[in-house]
Amino acid sequence: MVLIYEKESYEILGACFEVYKQMGPGFLEAVYQESLEIEFRLRNIPFLAQ
């Protein structure tokens, strides 16, 4: 399988794993969403909030 946006996908997944590693399980989706927005800002990953 070839990823069209391999670098971007790697960066996004890295941010997701970092948030989960820091937060752990058991939170509501909204908590993870806000945390991921913060992580995206720290990594300069552009995004649009839900």
Backbone torsions as a table, in degrees:
resi	resn	phi	psi	omega
1	MET	NA	134.9	179.4
2	VAL	-110.4	126.9	177.1
3	LEU	-90.0	132.7	179.6
4	ILE	-70.5	-43.3	-178.8
5	TYR	-113.5	63.7	-173.4
6	GLU	-61.4	-48.5	-178.3
7	LYS	-62.1	-45.0	-179.3
8	GLU	-64.6	-42.1	178.5
9	SER	-61.7	-42.0	178.9
10	TYR	-61.5	-43.8	-179.7
11	GLU	-65.5	-42.8	-179.9
12	ILE	-64.9	-46.5	178.9
13	LEU	-63.8	-37.4	176.7
14	GLY	-60.2	-41.5	177.6
15	ALA	-64.8	-42.3	179.4
16	CYS	-62.0	-45.5	-180.0
17	PHE	-65.5	-37.6	179.3
18	GLU	-63.5	-44.2	178.8
19	VAL	-61.3	-46.2	-178.8
20	TYR	-65.7	-38.1	178.9
21	LYS	-63.0	-40.5	-178.7
22	GLN	-77.0	-39.2	-174.5
23	MET	-87.0	-39.5	-174.7
24	GLY	78.8	-177.0	-177.8
25	PRO	-82.9	165.5	168.4
26	GLY	104.5	-2.6	179.7
27	PHE	-93.6	161.5	174.3
28	LEU	-71.9	158.4	-178.6
29	GLU	-55.3	-39.1	-177.6
30	ALA	-60.5	-34.2	178.9
31	VAL	-67.8	-44.7	178.4
32	TYR	-65.7	-37.8	179.7
33	GLN	-62.0	-47.4	179.8
34	GLU	-64.8	-40.4	178.4
35	SER	-64.6	-39.6	179.3
36	LEU	-68.0	-36.0	175.4
37	GLU	-61.0	-42.6	178.4
38	ILE	-63.2	-45.1	-179.7
39	GLU	-64.0	-40.0	176.8
40	PHE	-61.3	-41.9	178.2
41	ARG	-62.5	-43.6	179.8
42	LEU	-62.0	-33.2	-178.2
43	ARG	-95.6	4.3	-178.9
44	ASN	56.2	42.4	175.7
45	ILE	-98.2	117.3	-179.2
46	PRO	-68.0	145.0	-179.9
47	PHE	-159.5	163.1	170.7
48	LEU	-116.1	126.6	179.9
49	ALA	-67.5	152.1	-177.9
50	GLN	-59.9	NA	NA
